[in-house]
Amino acid sequence: MINEKKLKLDEYEKEILDAYENDLLEDIDNEEEMEELLYQAALNTKKKSDKITLRVNKAIITSIKVKALKLGMPYQTLINTMLHKLANTDDYLKL
């Protein structure tokens, strides 16, 4: 059994944990249905951004900053836009 006090669960999370522990959850056999449920869950998550730290070649950052300057936007916004497009399209297949 999971210690709820250690996890600091909200009411909804406690409800899910209770259903899990009492074997009340049902399997989803349809893969497409599961994908749609997961997609909707992702859309319903908070819209707040996460901060990340990563190492990027200086030449790449310089190139992005130049492009952002030409577009009249902060370079972080351009990077976020690029990541959003990559995450939400099949353009990554062209890499």
Phi, psi and omega in degrees: 000140183272137179280104183296326183295323178292327184278340183055060182277146172277177185299319180296318179294323177296322178297317178295314179299318179298317179297319179297311183293335180260015176054044180259357181277147181248143176287148174253114183279332184277113183297322179294322178295318179296317179299318179294319178298317179293321178298314180296322178297319179296320179295330184274357178287167181303144180276359181296144180277149172262145175272138177228159175233129176211155179268130180227139177307135182302323180296323179293314179298318178299315179299316179295320179296321178296314179299317180297319178298316178297326180275350180073038179222158175297145183296329178295324178294319178296316178300315179298319178297317179297316180295320178299314180298317180298319183286336187248010177223177176264017181299335180298339179292342182270000183295000000 
